[in-house]
Amino acid sequence: YGAKIRAPHALVMTFLFKSGSLREKLKSIAQATYTHSRNLAYFVFTYKGLMALQSRLQGKKIPFHSFFAACIGGWLVFGENNPINSQIVMYLLSRILFGLSRLAVEKGYVPQPKQDPFPLVAALVWGTVLWLFEYHRQTLQPSLQSSMTYLYDDSNVWHDISDFLIYNKRTDSK
């Protein structure tokens, strides 16, 4: 599963934003795919092992078991701050925020919105990320900085159709 998810992403991001020889790029893609796949495998093994152990020790499965097992697995497997782990954790964080929002409505902690809150969420997310990009760029993850630099800075200068079809990268002469 990690290879299915990471390989296409690494391929696109590497050829868009990394420099180097074809061999170096292919090595980078393979390394990112391997790291992502290995970490997911280690996490699943750790999580399922701890779930089975807790269930066996307590004679039944309880909701806290999943939280505890995942915390231990997350610490051990994804605790190192590197680009792959960072991206996975950020991906999960965004889904968690949506899930917790839905749970809060489902449990009655927050009233059911009268209209779809998604347009407001989209506006706040885009407003915040562009403000950060324009005024506090260094706070954003490097791959997001690269994507946004391409979209909002590099796009200010165009030479020919190849800038659009291949990659419009600024040089010192621009």
Secondary structure as GFF3:
##gff-version 3
##sequence-region A 1 174
A	DSSP	alpha_helix	2	17	.	.	.	ID=ss1
A	DSSP	alpha_helix	22	58	.	.	.	ID=ss2
A	DSSP	alpha_helix	63	78	.	.	.	ID=ss3
A	DSSP	alpha_helix	83	106	.	.	.	ID=ss4
A	DSSP	alpha_helix	118	135	.	.	.	ID=ss5
A	DSSP	three_ten_helix	137	139	.	.	.	ID=ss6
A	DSSP	alpha_helix	142	152	.	.	.	ID=ss7
A	DSSP	three_ten_helix	154	156	.	.	.	ID=ss8
A	DSSP	alpha_helix	161	165	.	.	.	ID=ss9
###
